[in-house]
Amino acid sequence: MTAASPAANSAATQRFSVVVVGAGPAGLTVGSILRAAGVDCLVLETGTRAFIERRPRAGVIEEWAVRGLERRGLARTLLERAQTHTECEFRFAGERYRFAYTELTGSHHYIYPQQFLVTDLVREYADVRGGEIRFGVRDVRLHGLESGRPSVSYLCPDSGERCVVDAGFVAGCDGARGVTRTALPPGRARVARHDYGLGWLALLAEAPPSCDCVVFGMHPRGFAGHMARSPEVTRYYLQCPPGDDPENWPHERVWAQLRERLGAAGAPPLKEGRLIERRVLDMHNYVVEPMAFGRLFLAGDAAHLTAPIAAKGLNLALHDAFLLGDGLVAALTKGDDTGLSGYSATCLARVWDYQEFSQWLSGLYHGTASGDPYRAGAALARLRRLFDSPVAARAFAEQYLGCRTTG
């Protein structure tokens, strides 16, 4: 919740036009857009720089999002290092089916691990554009959001003193577990939530990719996914019960299940390696409406969470950041509030489109393992339609790539 005014004995108050809470892709993109326009801003981050630059996260970036970064001078290293993917592969009923989405849409995916993007964005914001950023802060609190003079306070990691920063605007980009979403007063925002009732065991393997594209395995034992992260590291997913303990998945069991669920006629054997990450993700989504309250604007996972089922979370965060950064620049340099006044509604249109696709895709991925013959049969019919109907194939490709989105 919004905290009371900071204590009178706190350190001297500073002033920034924008305070950004959270140094993830959304917060750093907003900050970089502001600095490019000469707007003063401060980014507050609870983690260290080393931590956020090494934390493994999503790696699938839609082409429109990369073009949006490129137009804002934020994609040079990405374009030099990222892989491009033009196809994916579905494996079900013991067979392999290649899906050439670039042939259908002219668009493709970029594969670039999120920690690499964060590293690029920190460097651009702090080292190149001279933006202020403070790492390792604690107990961040928001004050006076409904007034024309909001402020943010935090405990300094070095002195332990509470520092106070006056802000023209606050950008809440601190993720699903951050403080900015909880600063919304009760009754002033609606949180719509959907639980899928299943989990994914998220794995990083110190092993080269076993296929030249993303692979989705639909199997009666559960969904499995294969996604390249680099020439040396591969991301895998295994459907599991929600709340499962990663310790229930030793090395031998993981690879046995991956071989079974991704097995198909003519498929090359998996390239196995040491598992360097094992964690269980409970599949759920939520959406906060509206995404703006007074001088606070939420972006990324602080405003909406999309389970990795459709690989949309990073892309939505960048979409929010483009709109919020541009809207703040217009308001602060031109006195034009149009972008900020329409920010929530514009973002939510895209958010709900991606939420719906995630729910649809869950039926495709998990139906065969549901234990329900009707759901399993419907899922297989949906899969076959992608390869029998050009209209269905193109519609899926457009949603999978976010082709209707502009950045």
N, C-alpha and C positions, 0 to 999 in steps of 0.2 A: 504494500500500500504506500501511498504518498506519505513521506515522513513529515513531521512537524519541522518548523524552521530550525536550521542548524544552531548548535549551542553558541552562546555569545562568546565563549572563550576559545572558539575554534580559530585556526590560523587565518591570516589576512585573506580576504576574498579576492579572487581573480575574476576576469571577465573574458568570455569568448562568445562570438556570434552563434556558434553551434558546439555543443558537447555531444560527442558520439560515444555511447556506452557499448563496448564490445569491438574487438579487433579481429573479426572474422571477415569473410569475403564481402558481406554487405557493408559493415562499418568502414572497412578500409577503402572500399570503392566510393562510398559517400564522401569520406574525408579527402580522397584524391581529387574528386570532382570539385569540391569546395576550394582546395588549395590551387587548382589550376585556374580558378576564377578570382584568386586573390582574397578569398574569404578566410578569416581566421577561425580555427576550430581546434578542439582538443579531443583526442581519443583516449578513453580509459579502458584498461584491460586487466583482468584479474590474473591472467597467466603471464609467464615470462615470454620474452621474445623467442628464446630457444624452444620453449614448449609449443607455442602456436605454429612455429615453422616446421615442426616435426610431427605434429599430431595427424595421424592418417585419417582421411575422410574421403568423401566422394570424388570421383574422377571423370564423370561423363558430363561434358559441357556442350550444350546445343549451339549450332553454328550462329544463330542470331545473337546469342549472348557473347560469343567471341567477337563478333562484329561490333557489338556495343562497346566492349572493352577496347577494341582497336580504335574506334572513333574517338575515344577519350584518352588515347595514348597509354593504355594499360595492358597491351597484349603482345608486346615485342618478343619477350622471352617465350611466352606461350606458343606463339606461331613458329618460333624456331625449334622448339623441343617437343611439342605435342604430337601424338599420333592422330591420324584421321581414320575413322571407320565409316565404311559405306554399306556394310551388310551386317546382319546378325544371323544367328542360327537357332532354330527350334528343334528340340529332340523330344519326340514322344512316340509311343507305340513301337519302340525299337527302331525308329527311322530318323534320318536327319533331313531337315528342310532349311535351305538357305533363303533368306529374305533380303533382297537387294533394294533397300529403301532409298538409296540415292538415285537409282534408276527411275523410281516413281516420283521423286520430289525435287531432285537436283540439289538437295541439301545433305549434309553429313554431320556426324558427331566428331568432337575432339575428345581425346582421352588425355587428361592432364591432372594428376593427383592434386587434390585441394591444397595440401600443404605446400606444394610448389607454387600454386597461385597465391596463397597467403604470403609466402616469402617474397614473391615479386611485388605484391601490393604494399607490404610493409616498407620495402626498399624505396618504392616510388613515392609513397606518402611521406615517410620520415626523412629518408636520406637525400632524395632528389628534390622533392617539392617543399621540404622544410616544415612539415607538419608536426605539431606537438603531440606526443604520445607518451603515456605513463603506464608502465607495466607493473604487475604485481600489486595493484591496489586492492583494498579490502573494504567490505561493508559499505558498498556504494548505496546511496540513498538519494531519492528525488524529492524536491520540495517545490511547492507553489506552482504546480502544473496548470492550474486554472487561472492563475494570475498572468499578468503581462511580463512578470519578472521571475521566471523559474530559475532554480539553481540545482546543482548536483554537488553532493559532498561525499568524501571517501576518506579512509584511513591511509595515510602515507606509509608505504612499507618500510621506509628508512627510519622516520622519526616516531611513527605511531600516532602522530597528531591528525586530527580531522581537518582536512582541507576543504574549502568551499569555493565553488566556481559558479558565478552567475552566467546564465546562458540565454541567448535570444530564443534558441530552439534546442530541443533534446532529441537525438536520434537513438532509439532503442534497438540495438543490433546485437544483443548479448545472448541470443539463443534461447532454447527451450527452458533452460534452468536459470535464466538470468533474472535480474530484479525489475527490469523495466515493465515487463508484462504484468507482474504482480503489483505494480504501482497504480494500476487502473482502479479507481474506486469501485466497490461492489455495486452492481446494478447499472454501471455505465457502459459495460461491454458484454457481449454475448460470446461464449466459447462453445463452438459446435465441435463435438468429438466423435470419432468413429474408431472402434476397436475391431481388429480383424480376427481376434481370438487365436492367433498363432504367433510363432516366433521365427526368426532367422538366426542361425549361427553364422556370424560374420567372421571370416577367416582371411588372414593374409599369409600366403605361402612364399617362402624364399625359393621360388621355382619359376622358370620361364613359362610364359603362356603356352597352353596346349592347343590353342586354336588361334587363327588370325583374326577372330572377331569375338564379340560377346556371344555366349551360348546360354540358352535357357533350356533346362531339362524338366519336363513335366512327367512325373513318375508316380505310380501308386504308393511308393514309400515316402513321397514328398518332393517338393520343388528343389532344384539345385541350380546354381548360377555360376558362370565362369566369366570373369572380366579382367583383361590385362590392365596392369597398372604401370609397368615398366618392362624392359626386356628381361629383368631379373626377378620381378615380383608379380604375383597374380592374386587377385581378389576372388574368393569363392564364397558362396552362400549355401547353406543347407537349411531347409525348413525343419523346425523342431517345435516342441511344445512351448507355449509362452512361459517365461520365468524359468526355463531350463538352466541347469548349472553347466557352464562350459567344461567343468571337470568331468562331466559325463561323456565327454567327447575326446578321448585320447587319440593320439596320432593314427593308430591303426584303424580305429573305427571311422574317423573322418575320411580317410582315403578310401576305405572300403565302400562307404556310402556314396562318395563322389563318383567312384568308378561305376557303381550300380546305377545311380540316378542319371548320370550323364552318358551312360553307355548307349550306343546305337550302331547299326550296321555301317561298317566302313569308317567309323570314328577312330582317329589315332589314339593310342594309349595316353593317359594323363602323365604329365611330367611332374613327379612328386618331389617334395622338398620339405624342409623344416617349417613348421607353423610358427610364425612370429606374432600372430594375434589370434585370439579366440574370445569372442564375446557374443552374448545373446541379445538380440534386438527384439523387443516386443512390438509387433506391427500395429501401429495406431496413427491416426491423423487428428489434427485439430486446426480450427480456424478461429481467430479472434476478429470480431466485428464490433465497431469499426477499428481500423488500424491507426487511427489518430485520436488524440484526446488533448485538447488545449494546445500547448506548445510541444507535446510529445508525439512523435511519429515512430511507429514500430516497423521493423523491416526484417526479412528473413525468418528464422525459426522463432524469434520472439513473437511474431505475428501469426505464423502458421507452420505446422509441421506436416510434412508429407513423407510417409514411410518410404524406404528405398525401393519399394516395389517398382516404381516407374522412373527412378533416378531423376527426380524433378527438383529436389530441395535446393541444391546449389543454383540451379537455373532460376528458380523463383526468387532466391535471395538477390541475385544480380539484377533481375527485372525490377524488384523493389528499389534497389540502390540507384539504378539509373534514374527512375522517376523521382525519388526523393532528393538525390543530389542535384538534379536539374531544377527541381521545384524550389529548393532552398536557395540556389544561386539566383534564380529569377526574383524571388521574394527579397533577397538581401541586396542585390545589386541594381534591380530595376523597379522595385516596389510592386511587382506583379505576383499576386497570390494565387493565380489561377491553378498552377500546378499543385500547390499544397492543398487547396480546397478540394480538388478532384482526386487527390492522391489515393485515399482509401478505396473509393469506388473503382478506380481504374485498376489498382492492384488486385482487388478481390475478384474482379471478372476473370483474370488470368488464374488466380489461385483456385477458384472453384472449378474451372475447366480442367486444371491439372489434378485436382482432387478426384473429380469424377473419373478421369482416365485411370488413376491409380486404383480406384475401386473396381473398375471394369477389368483391369489387367490382373487383379488379384483372383478374380474368378477364372481367368485363363490359366494362371500359374498353379493355383492350388486346388482346382476342382477335381482333378484326377486322384488326389490324395485325401479327399474329403470323407471317404467311407460311405458316401451317398451315391448310389448308381445313377440317379437322375442328374446330380450336379456334375458327376464325372462324364456322363454322356454329353451333356450340354457343353462342357469345356472342350471336349474333343471336336464337337461340331464347330465350335467357334474357331478352333485352331485350323481345322481343315478349310474353313471358309476363307481364311487369309491367303490360301494358296489356290483356291478354286475361283475366287471372285476378284477381278481387278478393282472393282469399286471398293470392296471391303479392304483390300490390300492398301489402296491409296489412302483411304480414311485412317487406317491404323498408322501408316507411315507418317502422315501429317501430325497426328497426335504424339507419336513416339519422338518425333524431332522438334515438336513445338513450332512447326512452320508458320503458323498464323501469328506468332509473336514477333513484335518488333522491339528493338532495344535502343 
